[in-house]
């Protein structure tokens, strides 16, 4: 039985349970189920209570009490730097989109050299598996200072990640498609070779990678090793 889940669906919580109805009771699986619940991004806390275990009852009920995080957020920032000069950016999102433990974010930025925006969807349990999925759609146009051309690009990317061996090893795979266009900001006669530089390009990139992490703490590590190997094929 699940209590306290006002938005997140029962099916999402059931995917985190290591024990199901009809199976023998296992305290190890119950503890592991709680650890899985604490990894759910939409939850702030989780507690599992067993009814009938102390009395050695034939049937034991497991009550899963959860507390959800506040799902919605809004961020805004402004500033000045030598690359963009004055800029303004903002981001809104939902950490529990549709009650499916999906993280949806929409963000954008406007500056003195252009603008950009993106929509990102993070799915911690892709197709009810332990694979982390990240989908992003983006667009950007910028005209950097002291250059006589601008860049306009649009694209979509898809990334998958899976952890193994008690989260010490992570395998990653990313695929990205980008349409990139370079255009002149100063209109003047060009040679044929110069005109070729402004032809539109379709770019496809595949990025496999592996991460090995044995550090003792994510926030304040004192010992361990963090090693990564990544490649891009385009």
VMD Tcl script that draws the C-alpha trace (Angstrom):
set ca {
  {0.00 0.00 0.00}
  {1.28 3.45 -0.93}
  {0.49 6.52 1.16}
  {1.41 10.17 0.57}
  {1.83 10.02 -3.21}
  {-0.53 12.76 -4.33}
  {0.99 13.19 -7.82}
  {3.39 10.34 -8.48}
  {1.70 7.18 -9.72}
  {1.59 3.90 -7.78}
  {3.14 2.15 -10.78}
  {6.26 4.34 -10.54}
  {6.71 3.41 -6.87}
  {6.03 -0.26 -7.61}
  {8.93 -0.28 -10.08}
  {11.26 0.62 -7.19}
  {10.06 -2.24 -4.99}
  {12.30 -5.31 -4.85}
  {9.51 -7.42 -3.31}
  {6.03 -7.93 -4.74}
  {2.73 -9.45 -3.65}
  {2.89 -13.22 -3.08}
  {6.65 -13.43 -2.52}
  {8.27 -14.45 0.76}
  {9.16 -11.50 3.01}
  {12.83 -10.46 2.78}
  {14.23 -7.75 5.03}
  {17.15 -7.31 2.65}
  {14.78 -6.61 -0.24}
  {12.74 -4.23 1.93}
  {15.86 -2.21 2.80}
  {16.91 -2.18 -0.84}
  {13.42 -1.03 -1.82}
  {13.73 1.94 0.54}
  {17.11 2.87 -0.96}
  {15.50 2.78 -4.39}
  {12.70 5.05 -3.16}
  {15.22 7.57 -1.83}
  {16.78 7.75 -5.31}
  {13.46 8.83 -6.85}
  {13.91 12.49 -7.74}
  {10.26 13.38 -7.09}
  {10.38 12.13 -3.46}
  {11.75 13.94 -0.43}
  {11.53 10.95 1.94}
  {10.31 7.36 2.09}
  {9.55 4.94 4.93}
  {8.46 1.31 4.79}
  {6.45 -0.22 7.63}
  {5.67 -3.92 7.96}
  {2.37 -4.95 9.55}
  {2.33 -8.47 11.00}
  {6.05 -9.23 10.79}
  {6.69 -9.07 14.53}
  {3.77 -11.41 15.20}
  {5.02 -13.90 12.56}
  {1.74 -13.59 10.69}
  {1.11 -15.71 7.61}
  {0.68 -12.55 5.56}
  {2.58 -9.30 6.04}
  {1.40 -5.93 4.75}
  {4.00 -3.40 3.64}
  {2.97 0.25 3.98}
  {5.09 2.60 1.87}
  {4.87 6.15 3.26}
  {6.37 8.80 0.98}
  {6.64 12.57 1.00}
  {6.87 14.33 -2.34}
  {9.09 17.29 -3.17}
  {7.62 20.51 -4.45}
  {7.56 19.74 -8.18}
  {7.60 23.16 -9.82}
  {10.55 25.55 -9.94}
  {11.47 28.85 -11.57}
  {14.92 30.37 -11.99}
  {16.09 33.68 -13.42}
  {19.51 35.25 -13.77}
  {21.07 38.38 -15.24}
  {24.59 39.64 -15.56}
  {27.44 40.97 -17.62}
  {30.59 39.35 -18.98}
  {33.11 40.09 -21.73}
  {31.80 37.34 -24.02}
  {28.09 38.21 -24.08}
  {28.02 41.64 -22.39}
  {24.55 42.04 -20.82}
  {22.46 38.86 -20.70}
  {19.24 37.55 -19.17}
  {18.34 33.89 -18.75}
  {15.46 31.97 -17.22}
  {14.34 28.38 -16.65}
  {11.08 26.74 -15.51}
  {10.38 23.09 -14.88}
  {8.49 20.26 -13.24}
  {10.38 17.56 -11.30}
  {7.38 15.21 -11.47}
  {5.87 15.76 -14.90}
  {2.54 13.92 -15.35}
  {3.24 12.13 -12.05}
  {5.71 9.86 -13.88}
  {8.93 10.96 -12.09}
  {9.95 12.81 -15.26}
  {12.00 16.00 -15.02}
  {10.87 18.55 -17.63}
  {12.79 21.81 -18.04}
  {12.34 24.74 -20.43}
  {15.00 27.44 -20.53}
  {16.28 30.31 -22.62}
  {18.73 33.17 -22.75}
  {18.90 36.56 -24.47}
  {22.13 38.55 -24.69}
  {23.81 41.21 -26.79}
  {25.24 38.56 -29.12}
  {22.06 36.53 -29.70}
  {19.65 34.13 -28.09}
  {19.23 30.43 -27.32}
  {16.62 28.11 -25.90}
  {16.11 24.45 -25.06}
  {13.60 21.90 -23.82}
  {14.96 18.95 -21.83}
  {13.25 15.81 -20.52}
  {15.03 13.58 -18.00}
  {13.66 10.05 -17.44}
  {15.45 8.19 -14.59}
  {13.79 4.85 -15.43}
  {13.68 4.54 -19.20}
  {10.99 1.97 -20.12}
  {10.87 0.87 -16.43}
  {14.57 -0.10 -16.56}
  {17.60 1.24 -14.67}
  {18.69 3.27 -17.69}
  {18.78 7.05 -17.33}
  {17.47 8.82 -20.43}
  {17.94 12.50 -21.30}
  {16.29 14.11 -24.35}
  {17.03 17.68 -25.40}
  {15.78 19.95 -28.19}
  {17.76 23.16 -28.64}
  {18.18 26.20 -30.86}
  {20.67 29.07 -30.88}
  {21.69 32.11 -32.87}
  {24.69 34.26 -32.02}
  {26.88 36.94 -33.58}
  {30.06 37.17 -31.54}
  {31.89 40.44 -31.17}
  {34.79 41.24 -33.55}
  {33.63 38.65 -36.11}
  {32.07 39.25 -39.51}
  {29.79 36.19 -39.41}
  {27.07 34.69 -37.27}
  {25.99 31.12 -36.39}
  {22.50 29.66 -36.35}
  {21.93 26.10 -35.17}
  {19.06 23.78 -34.24}
  {19.15 20.20 -33.09}
  {18.12 17.34 -30.86}
  {20.15 15.04 -28.62}
  {19.46 11.75 -26.85}
  {21.64 10.36 -24.06}
  {21.51 7.05 -22.17}
  {23.39 6.11 -19.01}
  {23.47 2.93 -16.91}
  {25.30 2.25 -13.64}
  {26.84 -1.08 -12.65}
  {28.76 -2.63 -9.73}
  {27.19 -0.58 -6.93}
  {27.30 2.60 -9.04}
  {31.08 2.44 -9.47}
  {30.90 2.02 -13.26}
  {28.71 4.05 -15.60}
  {28.27 3.37 -19.30}
  {27.07 6.30 -21.42}
  {25.90 6.70 -25.00}
  {24.88 9.98 -26.61}
  {23.50 10.70 -30.07}
  {23.06 14.24 -31.43}
  {21.81 15.77 -34.66}
  {22.49 19.44 -35.39}
  {21.66 21.71 -38.31}
  {24.27 24.49 -38.42}
  {24.26 27.54 -40.64}
  {26.95 30.21 -40.88}
  {25.99 33.55 -42.42}
  {27.87 36.83 -43.08}
  {27.01 39.92 -41.05}
  {28.87 42.26 -43.42}
  {27.49 41.99 -46.93}
  {30.32 42.24 -49.45}
  {31.40 40.36 -52.62}
  {32.78 36.87 -51.89}
  {34.83 34.39 -53.85}
  {33.55 30.86 -54.53}
  {35.84 29.45 -51.81}
  {34.51 31.96 -49.28}
  {30.92 31.20 -50.24}
  {31.46 27.47 -49.52}
  {32.12 28.33 -45.87}
  {28.55 29.56 -45.54}
  {26.88 26.38 -46.78}
  {24.49 24.71 -44.34}
  {25.77 21.63 -42.52}
  {24.04 18.58 -41.07}
  {26.07 17.13 -38.20}
  {25.48 13.75 -36.54}
  {27.56 12.81 -33.50}
  {27.69 9.54 -31.52}
  {29.43 9.74 -28.13}
  {30.11 6.53 -26.18}
  {31.82 6.77 -22.80}
  {32.61 5.02 -19.53}
  {33.15 6.39 -16.01}
  {34.86 4.58 -13.11}
  {34.27 6.20 -9.71}
  {35.44 4.84 -6.33}
  {35.40 8.11 -4.35}
  {34.05 7.85 -0.80}
  {31.80 10.93 -1.02}
  {30.08 12.87 -3.77}
  {30.11 16.18 -1.85}
  {33.44 16.00 0.03}
  {35.57 13.15 -1.34}
  {38.75 12.34 0.60}
  {39.93 9.21 -1.20}
  {39.19 7.20 -4.28}
  {39.56 7.45 -8.05}
  {37.46 9.17 -10.70}
  {38.36 8.12 -14.24}
  {36.46 8.71 -17.47}
  {36.98 7.84 -21.13}
  {34.87 9.41 -23.89}
  {34.91 9.43 -27.68}
  {33.03 11.36 -30.37}
  {32.26 9.97 -33.83}
  {30.86 12.58 -36.20}
}
mol new
graphics top color blue
foreach p $ca { graphics top sphere $p radius 0.5 }
foreach p [lrange $ca 0 end-1] q [lrange $ca 1 end] { graphics top cylinder $p $q radius 0.2 }
display resetview
